[in-house]
Amino acid sequence: MKNYTEKGFTLIEMVLVTLAIGIIGSMAANMLFQGASIYIEETKRQSFISEARSSFWRLHRDAQNQSKPIDFSLSDENNLYLSNSNGDQKQYVINSNGSFVLRKNNVDYVLSSYANYNNSEFEFYNSSFNIISLSSGIISENEAENIRLSKMTIRFVSDEDSISFSAWVFPENFRYGKKMSYHQ
């Protein structure tokens, strides 16, 4: 008589292995999902910070190149009118809907959609470093002539993240003083 030995796995062994593979696989999928979520959140955060930083530094650069104080006229707490030495006119606007806009040649360019309207402002100072109070809500030409320093503060908010940028700007061209009548 021939003696046969059993080869293979029992049904219980196969079920246990399948169950163990399922548990390990679900744990691995959960860890991968958590890693992907962290990556997505950090990417959003970095995008937010980058957008806020680049929009503020663009404003800062343009404000530093302001050609003369009179070009600040019509500015107020949420609007900043600038004109460089080439005569290029720009307007930076902090809108109540949260957008920070550069208006140039009657075209709006949204620099950021995260600006906080309530915590952002533009302030102007005279040569004695006293704040120039806006008598009519906007800077008149007489008030603009006295501006020597401006302060820009913009707070950007996205979900739970927020960042504030603030800078005192003394435009490069202001240090040379007023042009004499024969230079104009």
Phi, psi and chi 1 to 4 in degrees:
 res  aa     phi    psi   chi1   chi2   chi3   chi4
   1 MET       -  143.7 -132.5 -178.4 -157.9      -
   2 LYS   -90.0  140.3  -71.1 -174.1  178.0 -179.8
   3 ASN  -103.7  118.1 -166.8    4.1      -      -
   4 TYR   -98.9  133.5  -67.2  102.1      -      -
   5 THR  -104.8  143.8   58.3      -      -      -
   6 GLU   -76.2  132.5  -67.0 -176.5   19.4      -
   7 LYS  -122.4  143.6  -65.7 -179.2 -178.7  179.1
   8 GLY   115.3 -170.3      -      -      -      -
   9 PHE  -113.9  151.3  -59.6  104.2      -      -
  10 THR   -82.3  165.4   64.5      -      -      -
  11 LEU   -62.9  -37.8 -178.5   60.7      -      -
  12 ILE   -65.6  -41.4  -66.7  175.5      -      -
  13 GLU   -63.1  -41.6  -69.0  171.8  -26.3      -
  14 MET   -66.1  -39.6  -71.5  175.6   51.6      -
  15 VAL   -66.4  -42.5  166.7      -      -      -
  16 LEU   -63.9  -41.8  -71.3  175.5      -      -
  17 VAL   -65.7  -43.4  168.0      -      -      -
  18 THR   -62.7  -40.6  -55.4      -      -      -
  19 LEU   -65.1  -43.3 -175.0   63.8      -      -
  20 ALA   -63.8  -41.7      -      -      -      -
  21 ILE   -64.6  -39.3  -71.1  173.6      -      -
  22 GLY   -63.6  -43.9      -      -      -      -
  23 ILE   -64.9  -46.1  -69.0  171.2      -      -
  24 ILE   -64.2  -40.7  -67.8  170.5      -      -
  25 GLY   -64.5  -41.1      -      -      -      -
  26 SER   -68.2  -36.2   67.3      -      -      -
  27 MET   -64.7  -42.3  -71.8  173.0   36.3      -
  28 ALA   -65.2  -42.0      -      -      -      -
  29 ALA   -64.0  -39.5      -      -      -      -
  30 ASN   -63.4  -42.8 -170.2   25.3      -      -
  31 MET   -64.8  -40.8  -71.5 -169.0  -49.3      -
  32 LEU   -64.5  -39.5  -71.8  173.6      -      -
  33 PHE   -64.3  -43.0  178.6   74.0      -      -
  34 GLN   -63.4  -41.6  -74.1  176.2  -13.2      -
  35 GLY   -62.7  -41.7      -      -      -      -
  36 ALA   -65.9  -38.8      -      -      -      -
  37 SER   -63.7  -43.2  -63.3      -      -      -
  38 ILE   -62.8  -42.7  -68.6  169.5      -      -
  39 TYR   -62.3  -43.8  176.0   77.1      -      -
  40 ILE   -64.2  -44.0  -70.7  169.4      -      -
  41 GLU   -63.5  -42.6  -72.8  -61.0  -44.1      -
  42 GLU   -67.4  -36.1  -76.1  -58.6  -47.0      -
  43 THR   -64.9  -42.6  -56.8      -      -      -
  44 LYS   -62.8  -42.4  -75.5 -178.9 -175.9  177.3
  45 ARG   -63.9  -44.6 -178.1  174.4  -71.2  130.6
  46 GLN   -64.7  -37.7  -72.1  -60.2  -39.4      -
  47 SER   -64.1  -43.6  174.3      -      -      -
  48 PHE   -60.3  -49.3  161.5   68.1      -      -
  49 ILE   -63.0  -42.9  -63.9  -67.3      -      -
  50 SER   -63.5  -43.4  177.8      -      -      -
  51 GLU   -64.2  -44.1 -178.7  177.8  -54.0      -
  52 ALA   -64.0  -46.4      -      -      -      -
  53 ARG   -63.1  -47.7 -172.6  176.6  -70.9  152.1
  54 SER   -67.7  -37.3   66.7      -      -      -
  55 SER   -68.4  -39.5   62.6      -      -      -
  56 PHE   -67.9  -42.6 -175.2   79.4      -      -
  57 TRP   -69.9  -26.2  -68.4  120.8      -      -
  58 ARG   -66.6  -45.5 -178.7  171.1 -176.6  161.8
  59 LEU   -59.7  -45.6  165.5   67.3      -      -
  60 HIS   -59.8  -45.7 -175.3  -90.4      -      -
  61 ARG   -62.2  -46.3 -177.3 -169.2   65.1 -144.4
  62 ASP   -66.2  -37.2  -75.7  -13.5      -      -
  63 ALA   -67.7  -33.5      -      -      -      -
  64 GLN   -69.9  -25.6 -158.6  164.6   14.6      -
  65 ASN   -94.2   12.3  -69.0  -31.6      -      -
  66 GLN   -56.3  133.1  178.1   80.0  -38.0      -
  67 SER   -81.5  -41.8   60.8      -      -      -
  68 LYS  -152.9  154.7   50.6 -168.6  177.7 -105.8
  69 PRO   -60.5  -32.8  -19.9   28.2      -      -
  70 ILE   -60.5  -23.3 -168.3   70.8      -      -
  71 ASP   -70.8  -10.8  -67.5  -30.5      -      -
  72 PHE   -78.6  -10.1  -80.4  120.9      -      -
  73 SER   -59.5  147.7   61.0      -      -      -
  74 LEU    79.0   -5.2  -58.0  178.3      -      -
  75 SER   -72.4  158.4  -64.1      -      -      -
  76 ASP  -148.0 -160.9   62.0   18.4      -      -
  77 GLU   -64.6  -28.0  -66.8  176.9  -17.5      -
  78 ASN  -120.0    1.9  -62.5  -47.8      -      -
  79 ASN  -129.8  133.0  -66.8  -73.5      -      -
  80 LEU  -128.0  117.2 -176.0   64.0      -      -
  81 TYR   -97.0  130.4  -71.8   86.4      -      -
  82 LEU  -131.4  152.6  -58.2  172.7      -      -
  83 SER  -147.4  125.0 -179.2      -      -      -
  84 ASN   -88.0 -177.3   63.8   16.7      -      -
  85 SER   -67.3  -19.2   57.2      -      -      -
  86 ASN   -83.9   -4.6  -66.5  -27.0      -      -
  87 GLY    86.9    8.0      -      -      -      -
  88 ASP   -71.6  121.7  -61.7  -28.7      -      -
  89 GLN  -101.2  136.7  -64.9 -178.0  -18.3      -
  90 LYS  -137.4  152.6  -60.6  175.1 -177.8  177.2
  91 GLN  -131.6  126.6  177.0 -172.9    4.3      -
  92 TYR  -102.1  131.0  -74.4   90.6      -      -
  93 VAL  -128.7  131.4 -178.8      -      -      -
  94 ILE  -101.9  107.8  -57.0  168.4      -      -
  95 ASN   -85.8  154.6  -70.4  -42.4      -      -
  96 SER   -69.1  -16.5   58.5      -      -      -
  97 ASN   -83.6    1.6   65.8    1.3      -      -
  98 GLY    97.0    3.1      -      -      -      -
  99 SER   -94.6  143.2   62.7      -      -      -
 100 PHE  -111.1  115.1 -179.9   49.6      -      -
 101 VAL  -120.6  141.4  175.0      -      -      -
 102 LEU  -104.6  120.5  165.8   61.5      -      -
 103 ARG  -106.5  118.7 -172.6  169.6  -67.6  143.4
 104 LYS  -138.6  126.7 -175.5  176.8  177.0 -177.7
 105 ASN    54.4   42.3  -61.0  -32.3      -      -
 106 ASN    61.6   22.9  -66.3  -34.4      -      -
 107 VAL  -119.6  131.3  178.5      -      -      -
 108 ASP   -92.7  129.6  -73.6   -6.7      -      -
 109 TYR  -116.3  115.5  -58.1   96.6      -      -
 110 VAL   -77.9  115.1  177.1      -      -      -
 111 LEU   -85.3  -34.1  -60.1  176.5      -      -
 112 SER  -156.4  146.5  176.3      -      -      -
 113 SER  -108.8   17.6   55.2      -      -      -
 114 TYR  -116.2    9.4  -59.1  112.2      -      -
 115 ALA   -70.3  136.3      -      -      -      -
 116 ASN   -94.3  111.5 -173.1  -46.8      -      -
 117 TYR   -61.7  -40.1 -179.2   78.3      -      -
 118 ASN   -72.9  -26.4  -62.7  -35.4      -      -
 119 ASN  -111.4   19.1  -64.9  -34.2      -      -
 120 SER  -124.0  142.5  -58.7      -      -      -
 121 GLU  -164.1  162.1   66.0 -178.6  -12.8      -
 122 PHE  -115.6  132.7  -57.9  121.8      -      -
 123 GLU  -125.7  153.3  -64.8  176.2  -31.6      -
 124 PHE  -130.6  140.7  -53.5   95.8      -      -
 125 TYR  -127.7  149.2  -65.5   82.9      -      -
 126 ASN   -90.7 -173.5   59.9   20.2      -      -
 127 SER   -68.6  -18.0   57.7      -      -      -
 128 SER   -90.1    5.9  -58.1      -      -      -
 129 PHE    62.9   32.0  -57.8  108.2      -      -
 130 ASN   -99.2  142.3  -65.2  -39.1      -      -
 131 ILE   -68.4  138.8 -167.3  164.5      -      -
 132 ILE   -89.7  114.0  -63.7  174.6      -      -
 133 SER   -80.2  136.6   59.5      -      -      -
 134 LEU   -81.4  103.9  -51.8  176.7      -      -
 135 SER   -66.3  -40.3   57.7      -      -      -
 136 SER  -110.3   17.1   61.1      -      -      -
 137 GLY    92.6  -28.1      -      -      -      -
 138 ILE  -126.8  164.1   60.3  171.4      -      -
 139 ILE   -80.3  124.6  -66.5 -178.5      -      -
 140 SER   -80.6  170.5   66.7      -      -      -
 141 GLU   -64.4  -36.9  -71.8 -173.1   13.6      -
 142 ASN   -65.2  -42.4  -68.8  -24.1      -      -
 143 GLU   -68.0  -37.2  -68.2  170.1  -30.3      -
 144 ALA   -64.1  -33.8      -      -      -      -
 145 GLU   -60.3  -27.5  -75.9  -70.9  -27.7      -
 146 ASN   -90.7   -3.8  -64.1  -37.3      -      -
 147 ILE   -72.1  129.8  -65.3  175.0      -      -
 148 ARG  -124.1  -15.7  -66.7  -64.6  170.9  -98.6
 149 LEU  -151.2  142.3 -174.1   67.0      -      -
 150 SER  -128.2  151.5   61.8      -      -      -
 151 LYS  -123.4  128.6 -178.3 -178.6  179.9 -171.6
 152 MET  -116.7  127.6  -55.9  169.1  -59.9      -
 153 THR  -130.7  122.1  -56.3      -      -      -
 154 ILE  -132.1  129.8  -58.4  179.0      -      -
 155 ARG  -108.5  128.3 -177.2  173.0 -179.5   85.3
 156 PHE  -109.1  134.8  -62.1   92.2      -      -
 157 VAL  -132.8  131.5  178.0      -      -      -
 158 SER  -141.3  114.2  171.5      -      -      -
 159 ASP    52.1 -115.5  -60.6  -31.5      -      -
 160 GLU   -94.8   -7.6  -63.7  175.7    3.7      -
 161 ASP   -92.5  143.6  -65.3  -32.8      -      -
 162 SER  -149.8  150.8   68.7      -      -      -
 163 ILE  -148.1  140.7 -172.9  167.5      -      -
 164 SER  -116.8  138.4  -69.8      -      -      -
 165 PHE  -120.8  138.0  -69.7  105.4      -      -
 166 SER  -143.5  139.4 -175.1      -      -      -
 167 ALA  -148.8  141.1      -      -      -      -
 168 TRP   -94.4  129.5  -66.1   84.7      -      -
 169 VAL  -121.8  122.5  178.0      -      -      -
 170 PHE  -111.4  100.7  178.9   74.0      -      -
 171 PRO   -54.7  139.4  -27.1   36.6      -      -
 172 GLU   -53.8  -41.9  -65.4  -73.3  -34.9      -
 173 ASN   -71.9  -17.2  -63.0  -37.6      -      -
 174 PHE   -71.3  -25.0  -75.4   16.1      -      -
 175 ARG   -69.2  -16.3   68.7  177.8  152.8 -172.9
 176 TYR   -86.7   -5.5  -59.1  114.4      -      -
 177 GLY    79.7 -170.3      -      -      -      -
 178 LYS   -75.0  144.2  -78.9 -178.5  137.1  177.7
 179 LYS   -73.3  141.8  -71.2 -177.0 -179.5  179.2
 180 MET   -76.2  159.7  -57.2  -54.9  -82.1      -
 181 SER   -58.6  -32.8   60.8      -      -      -
 182 TYR   -78.7   -6.4   50.3   83.8      -      -
 183 HIS   -93.9  -14.2  -72.7  -69.8      -      -
 184 GLN   -88.6      -  -65.3  177.1   -8.3      -
